[in-house]
Amino acid sequence: MTDFVYEICCTGERAAHDAVRAWFEDMAAPAWLRLPGLTGLDCYIVTEDRTHDPFVDDGPGPLLIAMLQFPTAEALSRGIAGIAGGLNGCPADIAVTGTMLERRFYPVADEREPGALRAPFSYVVRYHRPAEDEARFVANYLETHPPVLAQLPRIRSLLCYVPLRHQERGPLPAADYMIGNEVAFDSVEDFNLAMASPVRQEARQHFHQFPPFTGRNTHYPMLRRSLA
C-alpha cells in the first residue's frame, strides 16, 4: 500500500511550541483541509510522556509536523500549490521545510497485508544526506530493514518514506532526507516495551551493517492526531 505525502516540519526554540500549535490549529489546518485532492491531514507533536530507546536520544525534536496526504504524486503536486495561505501567520524565527514523499506501508507481525495508520504513538525516524552511495543506501534500507522492524513487539504499523524527485517544485525548501521510517504503537508503554526487546537489539545491529553514510539519523517519539 502506497500513498504520497507532503511533510511540513516546523523547528525552533521550545518557547515557541504553544504559538506554533495555535497557528496550526487556527490558521494552517483550516486552510490546508480545503486543498484539492487532500485525503488526510495528520498532526505530530513530540510526546511529553517518558520514553526510552536504549540506543538513541536525539533531543527535543520538531515543534510540529503536519503530514498532508494525497493518493498520487500528481495529486500531491497539484494540491500543495495552494498551501501558501496556511503559512500566513506562522510565528517568526520558525524554520519550516516541506518535503514531498512517497509513503510505503508494510505488514507487521503476522499480517499478510499492511493496515492503515491508526495507532496514536509514532516513532518518527529520518536519515539525512550524505551517503557514500545514496541509491545503494536507500535500496539496501528498503529491502532489508523493514522486515526487522516489523517484528517489534506490539507494533501496529510500519511505514517508509522515500523522497520524490523534483523537490524544487515544492513551495517550501525540502529537508535533506535520504529515507525515513515510522513505527506506530497504541501507547508509550507499548513503545517502551518494544524498545526493551531483543528485536530492538537486532535492529541496532542491523543499523551498523548499512552501507556507509555520514549524515544525521534522527528519532523522535511523537503523538499523532488525525484531522481528516
VOLO-411693 format. One line per 8 residues: number of its first residue (from 1); their letters; for each residue x, y, z of N, C-alpha, C. Coordinates in nm, 4 decimals, m for minus. Layout:
<pts>
NUM) A) X,Y,Z,X,Y,Z,X,Y,Z | ... $
</pts>
This chain:
<pts>
1) MTDFVYEI) 0.0858,m0.1195,0.0000,0.0000,0.0000,0.0000,0.0886,0.1235,0.0000 | 0.0557,0.2163,m0.0867,0.1375,0.3363,m0.1032,0.0475,0.4576,m0.1179 | 0.0893,0.5706,m0.0575,0.0302,0.6989,m0.0905,0.1416,0.8026,m0.0924 | 0.1058,0.9291,m0.1021,0.2043,1.0346,m0.1174,0.1724,1.1464,m0.0188 | 0.2753,1.2007,0.0429,0.2539,1.2987,0.1483,0.3472,1.4182,0.1298 | 0.3025,1.5299,0.1832,0.3858,1.6492,0.1942,0.4084,1.6717,0.3424 | 0.5332,1.6516,0.3844,0.5672,1.6682,0.5259,0.6108,1.8116,0.5509 | 0.5344,1.8839,0.6315,0.5699,2.0192,0.6724,0.6230,2.0108,0.8152 $
9) CCTGERAA) 0.7499,2.0423,0.8315,0.8178,2.0258,0.9604,0.8599,2.1625,1.0136 | 0.8177,2.1942,1.1357,0.8469,2.3224,1.1993,0.9462,2.3013,1.3130 | 1.0575,2.3723,1.3083,1.1592,2.3620,1.4130,1.1939,2.5013,1.4649 | 1.2370,2.5051,1.5913,1.2744,2.6313,1.6539,1.2878,2.6156,1.8030 | 1.2960,2.7269,1.8736,1.3099,2.7242,2.0181,1.1847,2.6677,2.0831 | 1.2039,2.5916,2.1906,1.0895,2.5283,2.2578,0.9895,2.6303,2.3098 | 1.0343,2.7518,2.3370,0.9430,2.8544,2.3870,0.8339,2.8882,2.2859 | 0.8573,2.8562,2.1590,0.7588,2.8855,2.0548,0.6574,2.7733,2.0361 $
17) HDAVRAWF) 0.6667,2.6680,2.1174,0.5823,2.5497,2.0986,0.4337,2.5848,2.0972 | 0.3864,2.6593,2.1964,0.2437,2.6911,2.2049,0.1991,2.7795,2.0894 | 0.2846,2.8738,2.0499,0.2490,2.9635,1.9396,0.2373,2.8865,1.8089 | 0.3259,2.7910,1.7869,0.3208,2.7107,1.6645,0.1937,2.6255,1.6621 | 0.1607,2.5662,1.7737,0.0395,2.4844,1.7777,m0.0849,2.5688,1.7553 | m0.0898,2.6887,1.8144,m0.2053,2.7766,1.7954,m0.2176,2.8195,1.6490 | m0.1042,2.8539,1.5864,m0.1066,2.8896,1.4439,m0.1585,2.7731,1.3601 | m0.1117,2.6524,1.3888,m0.1548,2.5373,1.3111,m0.3046,2.5148,1.3267 $
25) EDMAAPAW) m0.3548,2.5165,1.4486,m0.4953,2.4870,1.4736,m0.5871,2.5951,1.4167 | m0.5470,2.7219,1.4302,m0.6368,2.8327,1.3965,m0.6270,2.8766,1.2509 | m0.5087,2.8599,1.1909,m0.4886,2.9162,1.0575,m0.4472,2.8116,0.9541 | m0.3432,2.7363,0.9847,m0.2884,2.6454,0.8841,m0.3825,2.5300,0.8531 | m0.4233,2.4561,0.9554,m0.5060,2.3376,0.9318,m0.6360,2.3699,0.8594 | m0.7127,2.4727,0.8999,m0.8360,2.5022,0.8257,m0.8106,2.5319,0.6782 | m0.6981,2.5999,0.6479,m0.6682,2.6302,0.5081,m0.6278,2.5039,0.4327 | m0.5444,2.4218,0.4934,m0.4940,2.3030,0.4233,m0.6001,2.1961,0.4068 $
33) LRLPGLTG) m0.6984,2.1916,0.4949,m0.8050,2.0937,0.4790,m0.8895,2.1197,0.3551 | m0.8759,2.2370,0.2981,m0.9509,2.2712,0.1765,m0.8697,2.2475,0.0490 | m0.7485,2.1956,0.0620,m0.6658,2.1740,m0.0566,m0.7297,2.0685,m0.1480 | m0.7281,2.0911,m0.2777,m0.7881,1.9924,m0.3695,m0.7105,1.8616,m0.3691 | m0.7845,1.7516,m0.3624,m0.7234,1.6194,m0.3671,m0.6733,1.5670,m0.2350 | m0.6776,1.6484,m0.1289,m0.6283,1.6038,0.0018,m0.7125,1.4879,0.0543 | m0.6455,1.3815,0.1000,m0.7174,1.2669,0.1569,m0.6951,1.2521,0.3070 | m0.6044,1.3309,0.3656,m0.5825,1.3231,0.5087,m0.4860,1.4303,0.5540 $
41) LDCYIVTE) m0.4986,1.4687,0.6808,m0.4071,1.5644,0.7417,m0.3819,1.5191,0.8848 | m0.2563,1.4853,0.9135,m0.2175,1.4412,1.0476,m0.1233,1.5428,1.1093 | m0.1368,1.5593,1.2393,m0.0506,1.6485,1.3165,0.0306,1.5644,1.4145 | 0.1619,1.5835,1.4143,0.2526,1.5120,1.5036,0.3150,1.6115,1.6017 | 0.3077,1.5769,1.7308,0.3673,1.6590,1.8368,0.4534,1.5675,1.9230 | 0.5736,1.6118,1.9587,0.6607,1.5320,2.0450,0.5898,1.5052,2.1778 | 0.5890,1.3795,2.2192,0.5204,1.3436,2.3421,0.5961,1.3934,2.4645 | 0.5203,1.4313,2.5663,0.5802,1.4729,2.6931,0.5907,1.3561,2.7907 $
49) DRTHDPFV) 0.5356,1.2403,2.7528,0.5487,1.1216,2.8372,0.6905,1.0667,2.8282 | 0.7290,0.9934,2.9302,0.8645,0.9402,2.9351,0.8787,0.8229,2.8385 | 0.9721,0.8357,2.7464,1.0027,0.7281,2.6528,1.1495,0.6913,2.6678 | 1.1815,0.5682,2.6282,1.3201,0.5240,2.6426,1.3590,0.4314,2.5291 | 1.4538,0.4786,2.4479,1.5216,0.3963,2.3492,1.6641,0.3787,2.4012 | 1.7098,0.2572,2.4245,1.8406,0.2383,2.4870,1.9575,0.2833,2.4006 | 1.9348,0.3120,2.2731,2.0455,0.3431,2.1829,2.0532,0.4888,2.1404 | 1.9425,0.5609,2.1419,1.9457,0.6985,2.0921,1.8593,0.7900,2.1784 $
57) DDGPGPLL) 1.9030,0.9158,2.1857,1.8238,1.0241,2.2446,1.8604,1.1492,2.1662 | 1.7747,1.1867,2.0720,1.8069,1.2946,1.9798,1.7502,1.4293,2.0220 | 1.7178,1.4437,2.1491,1.6767,1.5741,2.1982,1.5297,1.6035,2.1769 | 1.4927,1.7328,2.1862,1.3507,1.7687,2.1929,1.2727,1.7501,2.0638 | 1.3368,1.7538,1.9483,1.2664,1.7267,1.8234,1.1921,1.8463,1.7682 | 1.1178,1.8262,1.6575,1.0436,1.9357,1.5928,0.9333,1.9889,1.6841 | 0.8955,2.1129,1.6603,0.7821,2.1698,1.7327,0.6507,2.1108,1.6830 | 0.6471,2.0774,1.5540,0.5239,2.0213,1.4953,0.5579,1.9658,1.3580 $
65) IAMLQFPT) 0.4952,1.8544,1.3233,0.4985,1.8024,1.1864,0.3544,1.7898,1.1382 | 0.3262,1.8450,1.0215,0.1967,1.8255,0.9570,0.2197,1.7365,0.8353 | 0.1410,1.6320,0.8233,0.1540,1.5376,0.7133,0.0286,1.5471,0.6264 | 0.0427,1.6043,0.5076,m0.0681,1.6212,0.4146,m0.0664,1.5044,0.3162 | m0.1765,1.4322,0.3073,m0.1803,1.3061,0.2332,m0.2599,1.3202,0.1035 | m0.2071,1.2545,m0.0017,m0.2695,1.2562,m0.1337,m0.2590,1.1162,m0.1945 | m0.3504,1.0800,m0.2857,m0.3491,0.9434,m0.3400,m0.2415,0.9184,m0.4436 | m0.1960,1.0216,m0.5126,m0.0963,1.0057,m0.6186,0.0045,1.1197,m0.6107 $
73) AEALSRGI) 0.1194,1.0993,m0.6771,0.2198,1.2052,m0.6828,0.1661,1.3264,m0.7585 | 0.0870,1.3023,m0.8611,0.0307,1.4126,m0.9381,m0.0669,1.4945,m0.8528 | m0.1499,1.4257,m0.7740,m0.2431,1.4965,m0.6866,m0.1670,1.5766,m0.5811 | m0.0585,1.5214,m0.5319,0.0237,1.5933,m0.4353,0.0777,1.7221,m0.4970 | 0.1367,1.7121,m0.6153,0.1944,1.8297,m0.6808,0.0895,1.9380,m0.7033 | m0.0313,1.8962,m0.7446,m0.1368,1.9949,m0.7669,m0.1858,2.0544,m0.6355 | m0.2024,1.9679,m0.5348,m0.2614,2.0134,m0.4098,m0.1749,2.1112,m0.3332 | m0.0453,2.0839,m0.3262,0.0398,2.1681,m0.2407,0.0685,2.3035,m0.3035 $
81) AGIAGGLN) 0.0272,2.3239,m0.4283,0.0432,2.4564,m0.4882,m0.0356,2.5614,m0.4113 | m0.1346,2.5163,m0.3329,m0.2182,2.6118,m0.2605,m0.1908,2.6226,m0.1130 | m0.0744,2.5756,m0.0664,m0.0538,2.5768,0.0791,m0.0116,2.7120,0.1344 | 0.0224,2.8076,0.0480,0.0790,2.9342,0.0963,m0.0139,3.0058,0.1933 | m0.1439,2.9982,0.1682,m0.2372,3.0656,0.2575,m0.2291,3.0158,0.4000 | m0.2050,2.8871,0.4172,m0.1937,2.8325,0.5506,m0.0658,2.8718,0.6213 | 0.0333,2.9150,0.5450,0.1593,2.9558,0.6059,0.1538,3.0969,0.6629 | 0.0544,3.1748,0.6243,0.0401,3.3090,0.6808,0.0206,3.2997,0.8316 $
89) GCPADIAV) 0.0894,3.3836,0.9028,0.0757,3.3854,1.0482,0.1670,3.2911,1.1218 | 0.2509,3.2163,1.0490,0.3469,3.1282,1.1165,0.4391,3.2130,1.2039 | 0.4611,3.1733,1.3288,0.5439,3.2548,1.4183,0.6819,3.2829,1.3605 | 0.7341,3.3986,1.3919,0.8668,3.4369,1.3459,0.9725,3.3449,1.4055 | 1.0859,3.3382,1.3384,1.2021,3.2607,1.3846,1.1756,3.1093,1.3871 | 1.0753,3.0648,1.3130,1.0498,2.9216,1.2987,1.0975,2.8770,1.1615 | 1.1778,2.7716,1.1577,1.2229,2.7149,1.0312,1.1187,2.6136,0.9841 | 1.0792,2.6240,0.8580,0.9753,2.5364,0.8028,1.0281,2.4711,0.6758 $
97) TGTMLERR) 1.0234,2.3383,0.6708,1.0558,2.2655,0.5488,0.9312,2.1943,0.4973 | 0.9303,2.1702,0.3678,0.8213,2.0954,0.3061,0.8796,1.9916,0.2119 | 0.8553,1.8651,0.2395,0.9220,1.7578,0.1666,0.8188,1.6643,0.1057 | 0.8325,1.6407,m0.0244,0.7419,1.5524,m0.0979,0.7928,1.4094,m0.0852 | 0.7072,1.3207,m0.0354,0.7496,1.1850,m0.0020,0.6505,1.0807,m0.0535 | 0.7034,0.9711,m0.1022,0.6224,0.8513,m0.1243,0.6189,0.7740,0.0063 | 0.5009,0.7352,0.0507,0.4868,0.6657,0.1782,0.4447,0.5215,0.1530 | 0.5288,0.4283,0.1970,0.5056,0.2862,0.1740,0.4695,0.2170,0.3048 $
105) FYPVADER) 0.3614,0.1409,0.3035,0.3143,0.0688,0.4214,0.3595,m0.0769,0.4130 | 0.3985,m0.1324,0.5269,0.4463,m0.2708,0.5320,0.3632,m0.3500,0.6334 | 0.3431,m0.4793,0.6097,0.2764,m0.5623,0.7110,0.3640,m0.5779,0.8338 | 0.3008,m0.5926,0.9480,0.3740,m0.6110,1.0729,0.3326,m0.7426,1.1383 | 0.4218,m0.7920,1.2245,0.3966,m0.9173,1.2978,0.3581,m1.0265,1.1981 | 0.2396,m1.0850,1.2150,0.1976,m1.1954,1.1285,0.0989,m1.1533,1.0198 | 0.0836,m1.0228,0.9976,m0.0088,m0.9774,0.8948,0.0418,m1.0141,0.7549 | m0.0517,m1.0389,0.6664,m0.0159,m1.0616,0.5268,m0.0158,m0.9318,0.4480 $
113) EPGALRAP) m0.1030,m0.8400,0.4849,m0.1147,m0.7115,0.4162,m0.1022,m0.5990,0.5185 | m0.0453,m0.4864,0.4770,m0.0353,m0.3739,0.5712,m0.1705,m0.3113,0.5976 | m0.1880,m0.2636,0.7188,m0.3108,m0.1941,0.7551,m0.2905,m0.0437,0.7543 | m0.3988,0.0296,0.7771,m0.3931,0.1752,0.7821,m0.3211,0.2209,0.9088 | m0.2715,0.3429,0.9039,m0.2052,0.4025,1.0196,m0.3122,0.4567,1.1142 | m0.3341,0.3865,1.2255,m0.4379,0.4270,1.3201,m0.3846,0.4483,1.4616 | m0.2817,0.3764,1.5009,m0.2303,0.3890,1.6384,m0.1761,0.5298,1.6604 | m0.1937,0.5857,1.7809,m0.1648,0.7280,1.8019,m0.0210,0.7630,1.8358 $
121) FSYVVRYH) 0.0627,0.6630,1.8681,0.2017,0.6926,1.9031,0.2936,0.6503,1.7889 | 0.3810,0.7410,1.7454,0.4722,0.7118,1.6345,0.6157,0.7460,1.6738 | 0.7057,0.6594,1.6320,0.8488,0.6869,1.6424,0.8926,0.7292,1.5027 | 0.9242,0.8572,1.4878,0.9488,0.9175,1.3574,1.0998,0.9238,1.3342 | 1.1472,0.8518,1.2338,1.2915,0.8357,1.2079,1.3229,0.8901,1.0691 | 1.4308,0.9682,1.0597,1.4744,1.0209,0.9309,1.6262,1.0058,0.9174 | 1.6689,0.9634,0.7990,1.8111,0.9550,0.7643,1.8430,1.0696,0.6686 | 1.9417,1.1493,0.7068,1.9766,1.2686,0.6310,2.1016,1.2440,0.5461 $
129) RPAEDEAR) 2.1096,1.3143,0.4345,2.2265,1.3074,0.3498,2.3490,1.3617,0.4247 | 2.4713,1.3190,0.3829,2.5029,1.2387,0.2646,2.5312,1.0929,0.2984 | 2.5350,1.0123,0.1929,2.5839,0.8747,0.1991,2.6881,0.8572,0.0896 | 2.7721,0.7580,0.1089,2.8749,0.7316,0.0076,2.8117,0.7020,m0.1271 | 2.7033,0.6255,m0.1263,2.6261,0.5947,m0.2470,2.4797,0.5957,m0.2041 | 2.4132,0.7086,m0.2260,2.2772,0.7253,m0.1731,2.1799,0.6227,m0.2296 | 2.1864,0.5968,m0.3590,2.0947,0.4999,m0.4198,2.1134,0.3620,m0.3586 | 2.2373,0.3239,m0.3360,2.2648,0.1943,m0.2738,2.2145,0.1912,m0.1304 $
137) FVANYLET) 2.2362,0.3002,m0.0576,2.1899,0.3059,0.0813,2.0387,0.2881,0.0883 | 1.9658,0.3635,0.0069,1.8195,0.3586,0.0104,1.7680,0.2209,m0.0305 | 1.8242,0.1642,m0.1367,1.7795,0.0322,m0.1831,1.8046,m0.0736,m0.0768 | 1.9208,m0.0684,m0.0126,1.9521,m0.1642,0.0930,1.8575,m0.1484,0.2114 | 1.8308,m0.0251,0.2482,1.7424,0.0005,0.3617,1.6029,m0.0559,0.3356 | 1.5471,m0.0238,0.2198,1.4109,m0.0670,0.1892,1.3990,m0.2182,0.1791 | 1.5035,m0.2824,0.1329,1.4988,m0.4275,0.1156,1.5188,m0.5023,0.2463 | 1.6032,m0.4490,0.3356,1.6471,m0.5293,0.4497,1.5977,m0.4840,0.5862 $
145) HPPVLAQL) 1.5679,m0.3555,0.6028,1.5379,m0.3089,0.7390,1.3915,m0.3259,0.7806 | 1.2929,m0.2998,0.6932,1.1540,m0.3195,0.7361,1.1234,m0.4588,0.7901 | 1.1767,m0.5688,0.7338,1.1452,m0.6998,0.7926,1.1917,m0.7148,0.9379 | 1.2981,m0.6442,0.9736,1.3437,m0.6476,1.1129,1.2476,m0.5678,1.2012 | 1.2175,m0.4448,1.1605,1.1306,m0.3587,1.2404,0.9911,m0.4182,1.2572 | 0.9438,m0.4910,1.1567,0.8081,m0.5466,1.1597,0.7879,m0.6449,1.2737 | 0.8956,m0.6950,1.3325,0.8850,m0.7934,1.4403,0.8902,m0.7307,1.5794 | 0.8963,m0.5980,1.5885,0.8938,m0.5340,1.7202,0.7659,m0.5715,1.7945 $
153) PRIRSLLC) 0.7749,m0.6072,1.9217,0.6543,m0.6437,1.9966,0.5518,m0.5297,1.9989 | 0.4269,m0.5650,1.9789,0.3123,m0.4743,1.9881,0.3125,m0.3644,1.8830 | 0.3945,m0.3768,1.7802,0.3921,m0.2785,1.6722,0.2583,m0.2854,1.6001 | 0.2058,m0.1702,1.5625,0.0774,m0.1646,1.4925,0.0904,m0.1254,1.3459 | 0.1911,m0.0442,1.3135,0.2107,m0.0015,1.1754,0.3587,0.0220,1.1503 | 0.3973,0.0031,1.0234,0.5346,0.0269,0.9799,0.5292,0.0936,0.8430 | 0.5954,0.2088,0.8314,0.5953,0.2858,0.7083,0.7373,0.3287,0.6752 | 0.7668,0.3397,0.5467,0.8901,0.4020,0.4996,0.8541,0.5219,0.4123 $
161) YVPLRHQE) 0.9396,0.6227,0.4162,0.9185,0.7473,0.3428,1.0342,0.7675,0.2452 | 1.0016,0.7780,0.1169,1.1024,0.7916,0.0128,1.0849,0.9279,m0.0540 | 1.1855,1.0166,m0.0474,1.1716,1.1484,m0.1107,1.1471,1.1370,m0.2613 | 1.0585,1.2222,m0.3114,1.0332,1.2283,m0.4547,1.1370,1.3166,m0.5228 | 1.1601,1.2907,m0.6477,1.2470,1.3776,m0.7254,1.1769,1.5107,m0.7529 | 1.2522,1.6037,m0.8026,1.1990,1.7352,m0.8402,1.1424,1.8093,m0.7189 | 1.2124,1.7989,m0.6036,1.1670,1.8695,m0.4844,1.1641,2.0210,m0.5051 | 1.2408,2.0705,m0.6019,1.2435,2.2149,m0.6236,1.1071,2.2689,m0.6647 $
169) RGPLPAAD) 1.0169,2.1815,m0.7053,0.8834,2.2263,m0.7441,0.7957,2.2578,m0.6221 | 0.8371,2.2167,m0.5054,0.7567,2.2403,m0.3869,0.7609,2.3851,m0.3432 | 0.6578,2.4292,m0.2690,0.6506,2.5693,m0.2264,0.7403,2.6023,m0.1077 | 0.8003,2.5021,m0.0430,0.8900,2.5232,0.0703,1.0218,2.4522,0.0440 | 1.1302,2.4951,0.1084,1.2554,2.4202,0.0945,1.2395,2.2801,0.1519 | 1.2945,2.1814,0.0807,1.2822,2.0425,0.1236,1.3889,2.0085,0.2262 | 1.3572,1.9165,0.3175,1.4568,1.8620,0.4087,1.5530,1.7731,0.3306 | 1.6695,1.7474,0.3899,1.7738,1.6719,0.3196,1.7643,1.5225,0.3488 $
177) YMIGNEVA) 1.6442,1.4679,0.3454,1.6254,1.3269,0.3752,1.6745,1.2379,0.2614 | 1.7303,1.1221,0.2991,1.7513,1.0119,0.2044,1.6377,0.9120,0.2135 | 1.5926,0.8864,0.3351,1.4917,0.7840,0.3622,1.4358,0.8115,0.5010 | 1.3169,0.7654,0.5279,1.2600,0.7776,0.6616,1.1782,0.6554,0.6952 | 1.1519,0.6358,0.8240,1.0575,0.5323,0.8629,0.9748,0.5794,0.9808 | 0.8687,0.5073,1.0072,0.7795,0.5362,1.1191,0.7250,0.4037,1.1696 | 0.7387,0.3802,1.2980,0.6766,0.2644,1.3611,0.5742,0.3168,1.4609 | 0.4559,0.2584,1.4611,0.3457,0.3094,1.5408,0.3003,0.2066,1.6438 $
185) FDSVEDFN) 0.2577,0.2588,1.7594,0.2132,0.1768,1.8716,0.0890,0.2396,1.9335 | 0.0170,0.1602,2.0108,m0.1033,0.2105,2.0758,m0.0735,0.3041,2.1921 | 0.0461,0.2920,2.2522,0.0756,0.3708,2.3710,0.2261,0.3846,2.3897 | 0.2633,0.4788,2.4740,0.4041,0.4936,2.5127,0.4530,0.3667,2.5812 | 0.3694,0.3052,2.6615,0.4085,0.1827,2.7315,0.4428,0.0710,2.6337 | 0.3622,0.0569,2.5293,0.3915,m0.0449,2.4277,0.5223,m0.0137,2.3549 | 0.5447,0.1139,2.3269,0.6703,0.1540,2.2632,0.7894,0.1192,2.3513 | 0.7832,0.1541,2.4787,0.8944,0.1261,2.5686,0.9211,m0.0233,2.5792 $
193) LAMASPVR) 0.8144,m0.1031,2.5785,0.8321,m0.2484,2.5805,0.9058,m0.2941,2.4542 | 0.8681,m0.2398,2.3394,0.9342,m0.2775,2.2140,1.0812,m0.2377,2.2148 | 1.1111,m0.1202,2.2700,1.2496,m0.0742,2.2731,1.3365,m0.1578,2.3668 | 1.2749,m0.2232,2.4635,1.3498,m0.3083,2.5571,1.3616,m0.4519,2.5080 | 1.3129,m0.4804,2.3881,1.3057,m0.6179,2.3391,1.4323,m0.6577,2.2647 | 1.4541,m0.7869,2.2456,1.5660,m0.8334,2.1621,1.5572,m0.7845,2.0176 | 1.4363,m0.7583,1.9681,1.4231,m0.7101,1.8309,1.4873,m0.5717,1.8158 | 1.4743,m0.4882,1.9179,1.5413,m0.3571,1.9108,1.6924,m0.3758,1.9069 $
201) QEARQHFH) 1.7438,m0.4719,1.9806,1.8867,m0.5031,1.9752,1.9259,m0.5466,1.8332 | 1.8422,m0.6303,1.7733,1.8705,m0.6778,1.6384,1.8681,m0.5633,1.5385 | 1.7708,m0.4723,1.5534,1.7622,m0.3585,1.4627,1.8862,m0.2707,1.4725 | 1.9385,m0.2540,1.5940,2.0595,m0.1740,1.6101,2.1808,m0.2421,1.5466 | 2.1892,m0.3706,1.5619,2.2984,m0.4439,1.4975,2.2887,m0.4306,1.3453 | 2.1666,m0.4355,1.2942,2.1478,m0.4219,1.1508,2.1857,m0.2816,1.1035 | 2.1568,m0.1813,1.1834,2.1953,m0.0430,1.1517,2.3448,m0.0335,1.1224 | 2.4254,m0.1040,1.1985,2.5699,m0.0987,1.1799,2.6162,m0.1717,1.0538 $
209) QFPPFTGR) 2.5240,m0.2401,0.9866,2.5571,m0.3087,0.8616,2.5134,m0.2292,0.7380 | 2.4528,m0.1121,0.7575,2.4092,m0.0314,0.6436,2.5300,0.0128,0.5604 | 2.5089,0.0373,0.4313,2.6148,0.0981,0.3510,2.6591,0.2315,0.4141 | 2.7829,0.2745,0.3897,2.8376,0.3917,0.4593,2.7567,0.5203,0.4364 | 2.7321,0.5925,0.5440,2.6704,0.7250,0.5357,2.7244,0.8094,0.6497 | 2.7253,0.9407,0.6297,2.7789,1.0319,0.7310,2.6784,1.1370,0.7751 | 2.5567,1.1307,0.7224,2.4545,1.2248,0.7652,2.3955,1.1872,0.9001 | 2.3135,1.2775,0.9518,2.2436,1.2501,1.0775,2.1353,1.1456,1.0560 $
217) NTHYPMLR) 2.1030,1.0719,1.1621,1.9767,1.0000,1.1607,1.9079,1.0293,1.2922 | 1.7810,1.0724,1.2828,1.7092,1.1251,1.3980,1.5893,1.0382,1.4326 | 1.5589,1.0337,1.5619,1.4496,0.9522,1.6149,1.3689,1.0384,1.7122 | 1.2399,1.0587,1.6833,1.1583,1.1424,1.7706,1.0284,1.0694,1.8068 | 1.0009,1.0521,1.9375,0.8744,0.9926,1.9812,0.7634,1.0984,1.9761 | 0.6581,1.0721,1.8994,0.5565,1.1737,1.8743,0.4163,1.1152,1.8852 | 0.3237,1.1997,1.9249,0.1825,1.1645,1.9256,0.1187,1.2191,1.7981 | 0.0423,1.1344,1.7320,m0.0185,1.1697,1.6041,m0.1692,1.1858,1.6218 $
225) RSLA) m0.2215,1.2953,1.5651,m0.3646,1.3176,1.5672,m0.4130,1.3427,1.4258 | m0.5169,1.2714,1.3852,m0.5707,1.2864,1.2513,m0.6806,1.3917,1.2508 | m0.6690,1.4876,1.1589,m0.7693,1.5929,1.1460,m0.8654,1.5661,1.0321 | m0.8320,1.4681,0.9474,m0.9206,1.4381,0.8339,m0.9044,1.2933,0.7966 $
</pts>
